[in-house]
Amino acid sequence: MKLNKIMLAAVMAFGVSSLAHAADQGHGKVTFSGSIIDAPCSIAPESMDQTVELGAISNVALKNGGKSTPRNFNIKLENCELTTAAPGKNNTVSLTFTGAASAIDSNLLGITGTAKGAGIAITDGSGNDIVLGQKTNAQTLQNGANTLSFAAYLQGVKASTGVVPGEFQSVADFTLAYQ
């Protein structure tokens, strides 16, 4: 009987000590999100919400309407399945960029923050300025993956004293229209 009590105590001690060694070795959570769209192409996740770093731009470079160096960005479309039964249907795409226009030039995106006297211009892959709120020229698509190329730059006001140094940011939304 005494041996049974000793054995029971030993089993309990080993059980408790094994629980002590089963400490949390890390855990986490994975959240998946997205949307289903009625379109011939999917938009790649990295294109949905991107930041284009324009850099630290000298106010001297922006004097009298000066421009910063354009910074390229892409909108990637994937898994495109284009209609071949009806020629010309859903084989091209146009984009419309929208956002708060600059008070100094309605063709530029306005900036917020401590910097003043400049706005952001968006260009297509050929370097042509894109007018906010208007469709871009249609770009031809192919089945599979497609990359739509754009660039953005900061442009100063025409008056030489209008550029105020500081931090800035701006947001443009884009909408796709297939033809």
C-alpha positions in Angstrom: 0.0 0.0 0.0 2.8 2.3 0.9 4.5 1.5 -2.4 1.3 2.4 -4.3 1.3 5.8 -2.6 4.9 6.4 -3.5 4.3 5.4 -7.1 1.2 7.6 -7.3 3.2 10.6 -5.9 6.0 9.9 -8.4 3.6 9.8 -11.4 2.0 13.0 -10.3 5.3 14.7 -9.9 6.5 13.7 -13.4 3.1 14.8 -14.9 3.3 18.2 -13.3 6.9 18.7 -14.4 6.1 17.8 -18.0 3.4 20.5 -17.9 5.9 23.0 -16.7 8.1 22.3 -19.7 5.2 22.8 -22.2 5.4 26.6 -22.2 4.0 28.7 -25.0 6.6 28.6 -27.8 4.8 31.2 -29.9 1.5 31.6 -31.6 -0.2 34.1 -33.9 -3.1 34.7 -36.2 -3.4 34.8 -40.0 -6.3 36.9 -41.5 -7.2 36.5 -45.1 -9.2 39.2 -46.9 -10.0 40.3 -50.4 -13.0 40.8 -52.7 -14.5 39.1 -55.7 -14.9 41.5 -58.7 -16.8 41.3 -62.0 -13.8 41.7 -64.3 -11.7 39.7 -66.8 -8.5 40.3 -64.7 -7.7 40.1 -61.0 -5.7 43.0 -59.4 -2.5 41.7 -57.8 -2.5 42.3 -54.0 0.7 44.4 -54.1 -1.1 46.8 -56.5 -4.1 47.4 -54.3 -2.6 49.7 -51.7 0.9 50.9 -52.6 3.1 53.8 -51.5 5.3 55.6 -54.0 8.2 57.3 -52.3 9.0 60.5 -54.1 12.0 61.3 -51.9 13.4 64.4 -50.2 13.0 67.0 -52.9 14.8 70.3 -52.8 12.5 73.4 -52.8 15.0 74.9 -55.3 14.1 72.1 -57.8 10.4 73.1 -57.5 10.8 76.8 -58.1 8.8 78.4 -60.9 6.9 75.2 -61.6 9.9 72.9 -61.5 9.5 69.1 -61.3 11.1 66.4 -59.3 12.4 63.2 -60.8 9.5 60.9 -61.8 9.2 57.7 -59.8 7.8 54.7 -61.5 5.0 52.5 -60.2 3.0 49.6 -61.6 -0.5 48.3 -61.4 -0.3 44.5 -62.0 -3.2 42.5 -63.3 -3.2 38.7 -63.1 -5.1 35.7 -64.3 -6.6 37.7 -67.2 -9.0 35.7 -69.3 -9.9 37.9 -72.3 -12.9 37.3 -74.5 -11.9 36.0 -77.9 -15.4 35.2 -79.2 -16.3 38.9 -79.6 -13.3 40.8 -81.0 -12.4 43.9 -79.1 -14.4 43.0 -76.0 -12.5 43.3 -72.8 -9.2 43.3 -74.6 -8.2 46.8 -73.4 -8.3 48.6 -70.1 -8.4 52.3 -69.1 -7.8 53.7 -65.7 -9.2 56.8 -64.0 -7.2 58.3 -61.2 -9.2 60.4 -58.7 -8.2 62.3 -55.6 -8.3 65.7 -54.0 -7.0 68.2 -56.6 -4.4 70.8 -55.8 -5.7 74.3 -55.1 -2.9 75.6 -57.3 -3.5 73.4 -60.4 -6.6 71.2 -60.7 -4.6 68.7 -62.9 -2.3 67.9 -59.9 -3.1 66.0 -56.8 -3.2 68.2 -53.7 -0.7 67.5 -50.9 -1.4 67.5 -47.2 1.1 68.0 -44.4 3.5 70.9 -43.6 4.9 71.3 -47.1 3.0 73.8 -49.4 3.1 75.1 -52.9 3.3 71.9 -54.9 1.2 69.1 -56.2 1.6 65.6 -57.6 1.4 64.7 -61.3 0.8 61.2 -62.6 1.9 60.1 -66.0 1.3 57.0 -68.1 4.0 54.6 -69.2 5.0 57.0 -72.1 5.4 60.0 -69.9 2.1 61.7 -70.9 0.4 63.6 -68.0 -2.9 62.0 -66.8 -5.8 64.3 -66.1 -7.5 63.6 -62.7 -11.0 62.2 -63.2 -10.5 61.3 -66.9 -9.8 57.9 -68.4 -6.3 57.2 -69.5 -5.7 55.9 -73.1 -6.7 52.3 -73.4 -3.9 49.8 -72.9 -4.1 46.4 -74.8 -4.2 43.4 -72.5 -3.1 39.8 -73.1 -4.2 36.6 -71.4 -2.4 35.9 -68.1 -0.4 38.6 -66.4 -0.3 42.3 -67.4 1.7 45.2 -65.9 0.4 48.7 -66.4 3.2 51.3 -66.0 2.9 54.8 -64.5 5.0 57.4 -62.9 4.5 60.3 -60.4 6.4 63.5 -59.7 6.1 66.6 -57.5 5.6 69.9 -59.3 6.0 73.3 -57.7 3.8 76.4 -58.2 4.7 78.9 -60.9 5.5 81.7 -58.4 9.1 81.5 -57.2 8.2 82.1 -53.5 5.3 79.6 -53.2 7.1 76.4 -52.2 7.3 75.8 -48.4 9.5 72.9 -47.2 8.0 70.2 -45.0 6.5 66.7 -45.1 3.7 65.8 -47.5 1.5 63.0 -48.6 -1.3 62.5 -51.1 -3.7 59.7 -52.0 -5.0 58.8 -55.5 -7.6 56.1 -56.1 -7.8 54.3 -59.4 -10.7 52.6 -61.2 -10.3 50.2 -64.0 -12.7 50.1 -67.0 -12.4 47.3 -69.5 -13.4 47.8 -73.1 
